[in-house]
Amino acid sequence: MTLPALFDNLRIPLIGSPLFIISNPDLVIAQCKAGIVGSFPALNAREAEGEPIELDRWLTRIKEELDRHNQANPDNPAAPYAVNQIVHKSNARLERDVEICVKHEVPLWITSLGAQEWLNDAAHGAGGVVLHDIINNRFAHKAIEKGADGLIAVAAGAGGHAGALSPLALIQEIREWFNGPLFLSGAIAKGDSILAAQAMGADGGYAGSAFIATQEANADARYKQMIADSGASDIVYSDLFTGVWGNYLKASIEAQGMDPNNLERSDPSNMNFGADREKPKSWKEIWGAGQGIGAVKDVRPAADVVERMATEYAAARKRLFDQTA
Protein backbone atom coordinates (compact mmCIF):
# COMPACT_ATOMS: atom_id res chain seq x y z
CA MET A 1 0.00 0.00 0.00
CA THR A 2 1.43 3.32 -1.06
CA LEU A 3 -0.30 6.57 -0.13
CA PRO A 4 -0.25 9.46 -2.61
CA ALA A 5 2.59 11.94 -2.07
CA LEU A 6 -0.08 14.32 -0.77
CA PHE A 7 0.19 12.59 2.62
CA ASP A 8 4.00 12.70 2.91
CA ASN A 9 4.12 15.64 5.34
CA LEU A 10 1.72 14.30 7.98
CA ARG A 11 3.08 14.29 11.53
CA ILE A 12 0.76 11.40 12.35
CA PRO A 13 -1.49 9.52 9.89
CA LEU A 14 -4.68 11.41 10.71
CA ILE A 15 -7.37 13.37 8.91
CA GLY A 16 -9.40 15.86 10.91
CA SER A 17 -12.89 15.11 9.67
CA PRO A 18 -15.20 17.82 8.27
CA LEU A 19 -17.63 18.90 10.98
CA PHE A 20 -20.92 20.41 9.84
CA ILE A 21 -21.16 24.05 11.02
CA ILE A 22 -18.16 23.53 13.32
CA SER A 23 -15.19 23.31 10.94
CA ASN A 24 -13.97 26.72 9.81
CA PRO A 25 -10.74 28.21 8.43
CA ASP A 26 -9.33 28.76 11.94
CA LEU A 27 -9.65 25.08 12.80
CA VAL A 28 -8.47 23.82 9.40
CA ILE A 29 -5.38 26.04 9.43
CA ALA A 30 -4.52 25.03 13.00
CA GLN A 31 -4.86 21.32 12.15
CA CYS A 32 -2.73 21.61 9.01
CA LYS A 33 0.00 23.59 10.76
CA ALA A 34 0.04 20.97 13.54
CA GLY A 35 0.67 18.23 10.99
CA ILE A 36 -2.66 16.55 10.21
CA VAL A 37 -5.11 17.04 7.37
CA GLY A 38 -7.64 19.74 8.22
CA SER A 39 -10.98 19.73 6.44
CA PHE A 40 -14.35 21.45 6.28
CA PRO A 41 -17.68 20.89 4.50
CA ALA A 42 -18.12 23.29 1.58
CA LEU A 43 -21.62 23.99 2.90
CA ASN A 44 -20.15 25.56 6.04
CA ALA A 45 -19.06 28.57 3.98
CA ARG A 46 -22.26 30.60 3.68
CA GLU A 47 -23.04 34.07 2.43
CA ALA A 48 -26.17 36.19 2.18
CA GLU A 49 -27.60 36.91 -1.24
CA GLY A 50 -25.52 39.49 -3.08
CA GLU A 51 -22.44 39.03 -0.88
CA PRO A 52 -19.07 37.69 -2.13
CA ILE A 53 -18.92 33.90 -2.28
CA GLU A 54 -17.71 32.77 1.13
CA LEU A 55 -16.24 29.46 -0.07
CA ASP A 56 -13.97 31.39 -2.41
CA ARG A 57 -12.86 33.63 0.47
CA TRP A 58 -12.28 30.68 2.82
CA LEU A 59 -10.13 28.81 0.30
CA THR A 60 -8.10 31.91 -0.50
CA ARG A 61 -7.38 32.50 3.19
CA ILE A 62 -6.48 28.86 3.90
CA LYS A 63 -4.11 28.66 0.95
CA GLU A 64 -2.43 31.98 1.73
CA GLU A 65 -1.91 31.22 5.43
CA LEU A 66 -0.55 27.74 4.76
CA ASP A 67 1.75 29.11 2.05
CA ARG A 68 3.12 31.67 4.51
CA HIS A 69 3.65 28.94 7.10
CA ASN A 70 5.52 26.77 4.58
CA GLN A 71 7.78 29.63 3.51
CA ALA A 72 8.63 30.40 7.13
CA ASN A 73 9.01 26.72 8.07
CA PRO A 74 10.59 24.89 5.11
CA ASP A 75 11.64 21.99 7.35
CA ASN A 76 8.18 21.67 8.91
CA PRO A 77 5.61 22.23 6.16
CA ALA A 78 1.89 22.13 6.82
CA ALA A 79 -0.22 19.11 6.01
CA PRO A 80 -2.68 19.44 3.10
CA TYR A 81 -6.25 20.59 3.57
CA ALA A 82 -9.44 18.98 2.32
CA VAL A 83 -12.93 20.09 1.34
CA ASN A 84 -15.98 17.90 1.89
CA GLN A 85 -18.70 17.87 -0.75
CA ILE A 86 -22.17 16.56 0.17
CA VAL A 87 -23.22 14.70 -2.97
CA HIS A 88 -26.94 14.64 -2.28
CA LYS A 89 -29.79 15.77 -4.51
CA SER A 90 -30.86 18.41 -1.96
CA ASN A 91 -27.49 20.18 -2.19
CA ALA A 92 -28.30 22.84 -4.78
CA ARG A 93 -24.83 24.37 -4.38
CA LEU A 94 -22.88 21.28 -5.38
CA GLU A 95 -21.97 22.22 -8.96
CA ARG A 96 -21.04 25.77 -7.99
CA ASP A 97 -18.92 24.61 -5.08
CA VAL A 98 -17.14 22.02 -7.23
CA GLU A 99 -16.25 24.74 -9.74
CA ILE A 100 -14.78 26.87 -6.95
CA CYS A 101 -12.74 23.96 -5.61
CA VAL A 102 -11.43 23.22 -9.10
CA LYS A 103 -10.44 26.87 -9.47
CA HIS A 104 -8.47 26.72 -6.20
CA GLU A 105 -6.98 23.30 -7.03
CA VAL A 106 -8.08 21.81 -3.71
CA PRO A 107 -5.60 19.00 -2.99
CA LEU A 108 -7.91 16.57 -1.16
CA TRP A 109 -11.64 16.08 -1.73
CA ILE A 110 -13.88 14.16 0.68
CA THR A 111 -17.23 13.14 -0.79
CA SER A 112 -20.26 12.00 1.18
CA LEU A 113 -23.80 10.71 0.62
CA GLY A 114 -23.39 9.74 -3.01
CA ALA A 115 -20.59 8.85 -5.44
CA GLN A 116 -20.58 10.70 -8.78
CA GLU A 117 -18.17 10.14 -11.69
CA TRP A 118 -18.39 13.73 -12.90
CA LEU A 119 -17.29 15.09 -9.52
CA ASN A 120 -14.35 12.67 -9.34
CA ASP A 121 -13.35 13.66 -12.88
CA ALA A 122 -13.49 17.35 -11.91
CA ALA A 123 -11.30 16.78 -8.85
CA HIS A 124 -8.78 14.74 -10.83
CA GLY A 125 -8.68 17.40 -13.53
CA ALA A 126 -7.56 19.89 -10.88
CA GLY A 127 -4.91 17.51 -9.53
CA GLY A 128 -6.95 16.47 -6.50
CA VAL A 129 -7.24 13.17 -4.67
CA VAL A 130 -10.75 11.94 -3.79
CA LEU A 131 -11.69 9.97 -0.67
CA HIS A 132 -15.31 8.82 -0.40
CA ASP A 133 -16.84 7.96 2.97
CA ILE A 134 -18.79 4.72 3.20
CA ILE A 135 -20.48 2.63 5.88
CA ASN A 136 -20.31 -0.82 4.27
CA ASN A 137 -18.49 -2.88 1.67
CA ARG A 138 -21.21 -2.48 -0.99
CA PHE A 139 -20.91 1.30 -0.94
CA ALA A 140 -17.12 0.97 -0.96
CA HIS A 141 -17.25 -0.98 -4.23
CA LYS A 142 -19.57 1.63 -5.78
CA ALA A 143 -17.30 4.51 -4.77
CA ILE A 144 -14.20 2.97 -6.34
CA GLU A 145 -16.11 1.90 -9.46
CA LYS A 146 -17.15 5.54 -9.94
CA GLY A 147 -13.62 6.84 -9.71
CA ALA A 148 -12.81 7.65 -6.08
CA ASP A 149 -9.11 7.20 -5.25
CA GLY A 150 -9.65 6.01 -1.71
CA LEU A 151 -12.12 5.40 1.07
CA ILE A 152 -13.03 6.53 4.54
CA ALA A 153 -14.58 3.61 6.39
CA VAL A 154 -17.15 5.09 8.77
CA ALA A 155 -17.63 2.37 11.37
CA ALA A 156 -19.66 2.02 14.55
CA GLY A 157 -18.88 4.68 17.13
CA ALA A 158 -18.18 7.53 14.72
CA GLY A 159 -19.59 10.96 15.49
CA GLY A 160 -22.41 12.40 13.41
CA HIS A 161 -23.53 10.16 10.54
CA ALA A 162 -22.11 6.74 11.36
CA GLY A 163 -22.30 3.14 10.27
CA ALA A 164 -23.17 0.17 12.44
CA LEU A 165 -20.38 -2.24 11.48
CA SER A 166 -17.41 -3.07 13.66
CA PRO A 167 -14.23 -1.45 12.35
CA LEU A 168 -12.60 -4.89 12.48
CA ALA A 169 -15.16 -6.31 10.08
CA LEU A 170 -15.40 -3.27 7.80
CA ILE A 171 -11.64 -2.84 7.26
CA GLN A 172 -11.20 -6.59 6.83
CA GLU A 173 -13.80 -6.81 4.05
CA ILE A 174 -12.51 -3.76 2.19
CA ARG A 175 -8.90 -4.92 2.30
CA GLU A 176 -9.87 -8.24 0.68
CA TRP A 177 -10.15 -6.40 -2.64
CA PHE A 178 -8.94 -2.80 -2.27
CA ASN A 179 -5.31 -1.82 -1.82
CA GLY A 180 -5.63 1.95 -2.11
CA PRO A 181 -5.89 4.76 0.46
CA LEU A 182 -8.12 3.79 3.36
CA PHE A 183 -8.79 5.74 6.56
CA LEU A 184 -10.88 4.63 9.52
CA SER A 185 -13.55 6.69 11.26
CA GLY A 186 -15.10 5.52 14.50
CA ALA A 187 -14.02 6.48 18.04
CA ILE A 188 -10.62 7.72 16.86
CA ALA A 189 -9.65 10.13 19.64
CA LYS A 190 -6.26 8.82 20.86
CA GLY A 191 -2.96 8.06 19.21
CA ASP A 192 -3.41 4.44 20.28
CA SER A 193 -6.52 4.24 18.08
CA ILE A 194 -4.64 5.51 15.04
CA LEU A 195 -2.06 2.75 15.46
CA ALA A 196 -4.85 0.20 15.94
CA ALA A 197 -6.42 1.36 12.67
CA GLN A 198 -3.13 0.78 10.91
CA ALA A 199 -2.77 -2.66 12.51
CA MET A 200 -6.17 -3.57 11.06
CA GLY A 201 -5.06 -2.55 7.57
CA ALA A 202 -6.09 1.10 7.30
CA ASP A 203 -3.58 3.79 6.38
CA GLY A 204 -4.63 6.04 9.23
CA GLY A 205 -7.42 7.51 11.29
CA TYR A 206 -10.19 10.04 10.72
CA ALA A 207 -11.15 12.03 13.82
CA GLY A 208 -13.76 14.69 14.40
CA SER A 209 -15.26 14.71 17.88
CA ALA A 210 -11.93 15.35 19.62
CA PHE A 211 -11.64 18.60 17.66
CA ILE A 212 -15.07 19.91 18.61
CA ALA A 213 -13.71 20.70 22.06
CA THR A 214 -11.03 23.04 20.71
CA GLN A 215 -10.69 26.79 20.94
CA GLU A 216 -10.78 27.22 17.16
CA ALA A 217 -13.95 25.19 16.54
CA ASN A 218 -17.16 27.04 15.69
CA ALA A 219 -19.21 25.34 18.37
CA ASP A 220 -21.27 26.52 21.33
CA ALA A 221 -19.21 26.64 24.52
CA ARG A 222 -21.77 24.34 26.17
CA TYR A 223 -21.29 21.80 23.38
CA LYS A 224 -17.51 21.83 23.84
CA GLN A 225 -17.83 21.36 27.60
CA MET A 226 -20.37 18.57 27.16
CA ILE A 227 -17.84 16.72 24.99
CA ALA A 228 -15.20 17.11 27.71
CA ASP A 229 -17.61 15.91 30.41
CA SER A 230 -18.94 12.86 28.53
CA GLY A 231 -17.90 9.33 27.63
CA ALA A 232 -18.97 6.47 25.39
CA SER A 233 -22.04 5.63 27.47
CA ASP A 234 -23.34 9.17 26.92
CA ILE A 235 -23.79 8.62 23.16
CA VAL A 236 -27.12 7.78 21.49
CA TYR A 237 -27.48 6.26 17.99
CA SER A 238 -30.52 7.59 16.11
CA ASP A 239 -31.80 8.42 12.61
CA LEU A 240 -34.44 10.88 13.84
CA PHE A 241 -32.61 14.15 13.40
CA THR A 242 -31.35 13.91 9.80
CA GLY A 243 -32.90 10.79 8.31
CA VAL A 244 -29.50 9.06 8.47
CA TRP A 245 -28.21 7.05 11.43
CA GLY A 246 -25.80 9.00 13.58
CA ASN A 247 -24.40 9.39 17.09
CA TYR A 248 -25.47 12.21 19.40
CA LEU A 249 -24.84 13.41 22.93
CA LYS A 250 -27.51 12.06 25.24
CA ALA A 251 -27.45 15.15 27.46
CA SER A 252 -28.19 17.44 24.50
CA ILE A 253 -31.26 15.35 23.62
CA GLU A 254 -32.48 15.41 27.21
CA ALA A 255 -31.99 19.18 27.33
CA GLN A 256 -34.62 19.51 24.60
CA GLY A 257 -37.19 17.57 26.65
CA MET A 258 -36.82 14.33 24.70
CA ASP A 259 -36.26 10.82 26.00
CA PRO A 260 -33.05 9.54 24.38
CA ASN A 261 -34.12 5.97 25.11
CA ASN A 262 -37.42 6.30 23.21
CA LEU A 263 -36.74 8.30 20.06
CA GLU A 264 -38.94 7.98 17.01
CA ARG A 265 -37.63 6.53 13.75
CA SER A 266 -37.15 8.75 10.73
CA ASP A 267 -37.17 8.28 6.97
CA PRO A 268 -34.10 8.68 4.70
CA SER A 269 -36.26 10.72 2.33
CA ASN A 270 -36.32 13.44 5.01
CA MET A 271 -32.65 14.21 4.36
CA ASN A 272 -32.27 17.77 3.17
CA PHE A 273 -29.05 19.75 2.83
CA GLY A 274 -30.65 22.64 0.99
CA ALA A 275 -31.14 26.17 2.27
CA ASP A 276 -34.87 25.54 2.65
CA ARG A 277 -34.56 22.65 5.10
CA GLU A 278 -36.97 22.94 8.01
CA LYS A 279 -36.43 21.33 11.38
CA PRO A 280 -37.57 22.12 14.90
CA LYS A 281 -35.46 24.99 16.23
CA SER A 282 -34.66 22.94 19.32
CA TRP A 283 -32.87 20.36 17.16
CA LYS A 284 -30.14 22.90 16.47
CA GLU A 285 -28.87 22.16 19.96
CA ILE A 286 -28.90 18.39 19.61
CA TRP A 287 -25.20 17.78 19.20
CA GLY A 288 -23.32 14.98 17.47
CA ALA A 289 -20.33 13.18 18.95
CA GLY A 290 -18.57 9.85 18.65
CA GLN A 291 -17.92 7.16 21.22
CA GLY A 292 -14.25 8.09 21.62
CA ILE A 293 -14.90 11.31 23.52
CA GLY A 294 -13.80 9.81 26.83
CA ALA A 295 -10.28 10.75 25.72
CA VAL A 296 -11.23 14.44 25.71
CA LYS A 297 -10.82 15.99 29.17
CA ASP A 298 -10.97 19.73 28.49
CA VAL A 299 -11.21 22.44 25.85
CA ARG A 300 -7.85 23.39 24.38
CA PRO A 301 -6.17 24.57 21.15
CA ALA A 302 -6.29 22.15 18.22
CA ALA A 303 -2.49 22.02 18.15
CA ASP A 304 -2.54 20.67 21.71
CA VAL A 305 -4.93 17.89 20.68
CA VAL A 306 -2.61 16.89 17.83
CA GLU A 307 0.38 17.03 20.20
CA ARG A 308 -1.40 14.75 22.68
CA MET A 309 -2.34 12.27 19.98
CA ALA A 310 1.16 12.30 18.48
CA THR A 311 2.67 11.57 21.90
CA GLU A 312 0.18 8.75 22.46
CA TYR A 313 0.87 7.36 19.00
CA ALA A 314 4.62 7.24 19.60
CA ALA A 315 4.13 5.61 23.01
CA ALA A 316 1.74 3.03 21.56
CA ARG A 317 4.22 2.12 18.83
CA LYS A 318 6.99 1.64 21.39
CA ARG A 319 4.74 -0.38 23.68
CA LEU A 320 3.67 -2.65 20.83
CA PHE A 321 7.25 -3.09 19.65
CA ASP A 322 8.37 -4.03 23.16
CA GLN A 323 5.50 -6.52 23.48
CA THR A 324 6.15 -8.22 20.15
CA ALA A 325 9.95 -7.97 19.85
C-alpha positions as CSV (number, residue, x, y, z in Angstrom):
1,M,0.0,0.0,0.0
2,T,1.4,3.3,-1.1
3,L,-0.3,6.6,-0.1
4,P,-0.3,9.5,-2.6
5,A,2.6,11.9,-2.1
6,L,-0.1,14.3,-0.8
7,F,0.2,12.6,2.6
8,D,4.0,12.7,2.9
9,N,4.1,15.6,5.3
10,L,1.7,14.3,8.0
11,R,3.1,14.3,11.5
12,I,0.8,11.4,12.3
13,P,-1.5,9.5,9.9
14,L,-4.7,11.4,10.7
15,I,-7.4,13.4,8.9
16,G,-9.4,15.9,10.9
17,S,-12.9,15.1,9.7
18,P,-15.2,17.8,8.3
19,L,-17.6,18.9,11.0
20,F,-20.9,20.4,9.8
21,I,-21.2,24.1,11.0
22,I,-18.2,23.5,13.3
23,S,-15.2,23.3,10.9
24,N,-14.0,26.7,9.8
25,P,-10.7,28.2,8.4
26,D,-9.3,28.8,11.9
27,L,-9.7,25.1,12.8
28,V,-8.5,23.8,9.4
29,I,-5.4,26.0,9.4
30,A,-4.5,25.0,13.0
31,Q,-4.9,21.3,12.1
32,C,-2.7,21.6,9.0
33,K,0.0,23.6,10.8
34,A,0.0,21.0,13.5
35,G,0.7,18.2,11.0
36,I,-2.7,16.5,10.2
37,V,-5.1,17.0,7.4
38,G,-7.6,19.7,8.2
39,S,-11.0,19.7,6.4
40,F,-14.4,21.5,6.3
41,P,-17.7,20.9,4.5
42,A,-18.1,23.3,1.6
43,L,-21.6,24.0,2.9
44,N,-20.2,25.6,6.0
45,A,-19.1,28.6,4.0
46,R,-22.3,30.6,3.7
47,E,-23.0,34.1,2.4
48,A,-26.2,36.2,2.2
49,E,-27.6,36.9,-1.2
50,G,-25.5,39.5,-3.1
51,E,-22.4,39.0,-0.9
52,P,-19.1,37.7,-2.1
53,I,-18.9,33.9,-2.3
54,E,-17.7,32.8,1.1
55,L,-16.2,29.5,-0.1
56,D,-14.0,31.4,-2.4
57,R,-12.9,33.6,0.5
58,W,-12.3,30.7,2.8
59,L,-10.1,28.8,0.3
60,T,-8.1,31.9,-0.5
61,R,-7.4,32.5,3.2
62,I,-6.5,28.9,3.9
63,K,-4.1,28.7,0.9
64,E,-2.4,32.0,1.7
65,E,-1.9,31.2,5.4
66,L,-0.6,27.7,4.8
67,D,1.8,29.1,2.0
68,R,3.1,31.7,4.5
69,H,3.7,28.9,7.1
70,N,5.5,26.8,4.6
71,Q,7.8,29.6,3.5
72,A,8.6,30.4,7.1
73,N,9.0,26.7,8.1
74,P,10.6,24.9,5.1
75,D,11.6,22.0,7.3
76,N,8.2,21.7,8.9
77,P,5.6,22.2,6.2
78,A,1.9,22.1,6.8
79,A,-0.2,19.1,6.0
80,P,-2.7,19.4,3.1
81,Y,-6.3,20.6,3.6
82,A,-9.4,19.0,2.3
83,V,-12.9,20.1,1.3
84,N,-16.0,17.9,1.9
85,Q,-18.7,17.9,-0.8
86,I,-22.2,16.6,0.2
87,V,-23.2,14.7,-3.0
88,H,-26.9,14.6,-2.3
89,K,-29.8,15.8,-4.5
90,S,-30.9,18.4,-2.0
91,N,-27.5,20.2,-2.2
92,A,-28.3,22.8,-4.8
93,R,-24.8,24.4,-4.4
94,L,-22.9,21.3,-5.4
95,E,-22.0,22.2,-9.0
96,R,-21.0,25.8,-8.0
97,D,-18.9,24.6,-5.1
98,V,-17.1,22.0,-7.2
99,E,-16.3,24.7,-9.7
100,I,-14.8,26.9,-7.0
101,C,-12.7,24.0,-5.6
102,V,-11.4,23.2,-9.1
103,K,-10.4,26.9,-9.5
104,H,-8.5,26.7,-6.2
105,E,-7.0,23.3,-7.0
106,V,-8.1,21.8,-3.7
107,P,-5.6,19.0,-3.0
108,L,-7.9,16.6,-1.2
109,W,-11.6,16.1,-1.7
110,I,-13.9,14.2,0.7
111,T,-17.2,13.1,-0.8
112,S,-20.3,12.0,1.2
113,L,-23.8,10.7,0.6
114,G,-23.4,9.7,-3.0
115,A,-20.6,8.9,-5.4
116,Q,-20.6,10.7,-8.8
117,E,-18.2,10.1,-11.7
118,W,-18.4,13.7,-12.9
119,L,-17.3,15.1,-9.5
120,N,-14.4,12.7,-9.3
121,D,-13.4,13.7,-12.9
122,A,-13.5,17.3,-11.9
123,A,-11.3,16.8,-8.9
124,H,-8.8,14.7,-10.8
125,G,-8.7,17.4,-13.5
126,A,-7.6,19.9,-10.9
127,G,-4.9,17.5,-9.5
128,G,-7.0,16.5,-6.5
129,V,-7.2,13.2,-4.7
130,V,-10.8,11.9,-3.8
131,L,-11.7,10.0,-0.7
132,H,-15.3,8.8,-0.4
133,D,-16.8,8.0,3.0
134,I,-18.8,4.7,3.2
135,I,-20.5,2.6,5.9
136,N,-20.3,-0.8,4.3
137,N,-18.5,-2.9,1.7
138,R,-21.2,-2.5,-1.0
139,F,-20.9,1.3,-0.9
140,A,-17.1,1.0,-1.0
141,H,-17.3,-1.0,-4.2
142,K,-19.6,1.6,-5.8
143,A,-17.3,4.5,-4.8
144,I,-14.2,3.0,-6.3
145,E,-16.1,1.9,-9.5
146,K,-17.2,5.5,-9.9
147,G,-13.6,6.8,-9.7
148,A,-12.8,7.6,-6.1
149,D,-9.1,7.2,-5.2
150,G,-9.7,6.0,-1.7
151,L,-12.1,5.4,1.1
152,I,-13.0,6.5,4.5
153,A,-14.6,3.6,6.4
154,V,-17.1,5.1,8.8
155,A,-17.6,2.4,11.4
156,A,-19.7,2.0,14.5
157,G,-18.9,4.7,17.1
158,A,-18.2,7.5,14.7
159,G,-19.6,11.0,15.5
160,G,-22.4,12.4,13.4
161,H,-23.5,10.2,10.5
162,A,-22.1,6.7,11.4
163,G,-22.3,3.1,10.3
164,A,-23.2,0.2,12.4
165,L,-20.4,-2.2,11.5
166,S,-17.4,-3.1,13.7
167,P,-14.2,-1.5,12.3
168,L,-12.6,-4.9,12.5
169,A,-15.2,-6.3,10.1
170,L,-15.4,-3.3,7.8
171,I,-11.6,-2.8,7.3
172,Q,-11.2,-6.6,6.8
173,E,-13.8,-6.8,4.1
174,I,-12.5,-3.8,2.2
175,R,-8.9,-4.9,2.3
176,E,-9.9,-8.2,0.7
177,W,-10.2,-6.4,-2.6
178,F,-8.9,-2.8,-2.3
179,N,-5.3,-1.8,-1.8
180,G,-5.6,2.0,-2.1
181,P,-5.9,4.8,0.5
182,L,-8.1,3.8,3.4
183,F,-8.8,5.7,6.6
184,L,-10.9,4.6,9.5
185,S,-13.5,6.7,11.3
186,G,-15.1,5.5,14.5
187,A,-14.0,6.5,18.0
188,I,-10.6,7.7,16.9
189,A,-9.6,10.1,19.6
190,K,-6.3,8.8,20.9
191,G,-3.0,8.1,19.2
192,D,-3.4,4.4,20.3
193,S,-6.5,4.2,18.1
194,I,-4.6,5.5,15.0
195,L,-2.1,2.8,15.5
196,A,-4.9,0.2,15.9
197,A,-6.4,1.4,12.7
198,Q,-3.1,0.8,10.9
199,A,-2.8,-2.7,12.5
200,M,-6.2,-3.6,11.1
201,G,-5.1,-2.6,7.6
202,A,-6.1,1.1,7.3
203,D,-3.6,3.8,6.4
204,G,-4.6,6.0,9.2
205,G,-7.4,7.5,11.3
206,Y,-10.2,10.0,10.7
207,A,-11.1,12.0,13.8
208,G,-13.8,14.7,14.4
209,S,-15.3,14.7,17.9
210,A,-11.9,15.3,19.6
211,F,-11.6,18.6,17.7
212,I,-15.1,19.9,18.6
213,A,-13.7,20.7,22.1
214,T,-11.0,23.0,20.7
215,Q,-10.7,26.8,20.9
216,E,-10.8,27.2,17.2
217,A,-13.9,25.2,16.5
218,N,-17.2,27.0,15.7
219,A,-19.2,25.3,18.4
220,D,-21.3,26.5,21.3
221,A,-19.2,26.6,24.5
222,R,-21.8,24.3,26.2
223,Y,-21.3,21.8,23.4
224,K,-17.5,21.8,23.8
225,Q,-17.8,21.4,27.6
226,M,-20.4,18.6,27.2
227,I,-17.8,16.7,25.0
228,A,-15.2,17.1,27.7
229,D,-17.6,15.9,30.4
230,S,-18.9,12.9,28.5
231,G,-17.9,9.3,27.6
232,A,-19.0,6.5,25.4
233,S,-22.0,5.6,27.5
234,D,-23.3,9.2,26.9
235,I,-23.8,8.6,23.2
236,V,-27.1,7.8,21.5
237,Y,-27.5,6.3,18.0
238,S,-30.5,7.6,16.1
239,D,-31.8,8.4,12.6
240,L,-34.4,10.9,13.8
241,F,-32.6,14.1,13.4
242,T,-31.4,13.9,9.8
243,G,-32.9,10.8,8.3
244,V,-29.5,9.1,8.5
245,W,-28.2,7.0,11.4
246,G,-25.8,9.0,13.6
247,N,-24.4,9.4,17.1
248,Y,-25.5,12.2,19.4
249,L,-24.8,13.4,22.9
250,K,-27.5,12.1,25.2
251,A,-27.4,15.2,27.5
252,S,-28.2,17.4,24.5
253,I,-31.3,15.4,23.6
254,E,-32.5,15.4,27.2
255,A,-32.0,19.2,27.3
256,Q,-34.6,19.5,24.6
257,G,-37.2,17.6,26.6
258,M,-36.8,14.3,24.7
259,D,-36.3,10.8,26.0
260,P,-33.0,9.5,24.4
261,N,-34.1,6.0,25.1
262,N,-37.4,6.3,23.2
263,L,-36.7,8.3,20.1
264,E,-38.9,8.0,17.0
265,R,-37.6,6.5,13.8
266,S,-37.2,8.8,10.7
267,D,-37.2,8.3,7.0
268,P,-34.1,8.7,4.7
269,S,-36.3,10.7,2.3
270,N,-36.3,13.4,5.0
271,M,-32.7,14.2,4.4
272,N,-32.3,17.8,3.2
273,F,-29.0,19.8,2.8
274,G,-30.6,22.6,1.0
275,A,-31.1,26.2,2.3
276,D,-34.9,25.5,2.7
277,R,-34.6,22.7,5.1
278,E,-37.0,22.9,8.0
279,K,-36.4,21.3,11.4
280,P,-37.6,22.1,14.9
281,K,-35.5,25.0,16.2
282,S,-34.7,22.9,19.3
283,W,-32.9,20.4,17.2
284,K,-30.1,22.9,16.5
285,E,-28.9,22.2,20.0
286,I,-28.9,18.4,19.6
287,W,-25.2,17.8,19.2
288,G,-23.3,15.0,17.5
289,A,-20.3,13.2,18.9
290,G,-18.6,9.8,18.6
291,Q,-17.9,7.2,21.2
292,G,-14.3,8.1,21.6
293,I,-14.9,11.3,23.5
294,G,-13.8,9.8,26.8
295,A,-10.3,10.7,25.7
296,V,-11.2,14.4,25.7
297,K,-10.8,16.0,29.2
298,D,-11.0,19.7,28.5
299,V,-11.2,22.4,25.9
300,R,-7.8,23.4,24.4
301,P,-6.2,24.6,21.2
302,A,-6.3,22.1,18.2
303,A,-2.5,22.0,18.1
304,D,-2.5,20.7,21.7
305,V,-4.9,17.9,20.7
306,V,-2.6,16.9,17.8
307,E,0.4,17.0,20.2
308,R,-1.4,14.7,22.7
309,M,-2.3,12.3,20.0
310,A,1.2,12.3,18.5
311,T,2.7,11.6,21.9
312,E,0.2,8.7,22.5
313,Y,0.9,7.4,19.0
314,A,4.6,7.2,19.6
315,A,4.1,5.6,23.0
316,A,1.7,3.0,21.6
317,R,4.2,2.1,18.8
318,K,7.0,1.6,21.4
319,R,4.7,-0.4,23.7
320,L,3.7,-2.7,20.8
321,F,7.2,-3.1,19.7
322,D,8.4,-4.0,23.2
323,Q,5.5,-6.5,23.5
324,T,6.1,-8.2,20.1
325,A,10.0,-8.0,19.8
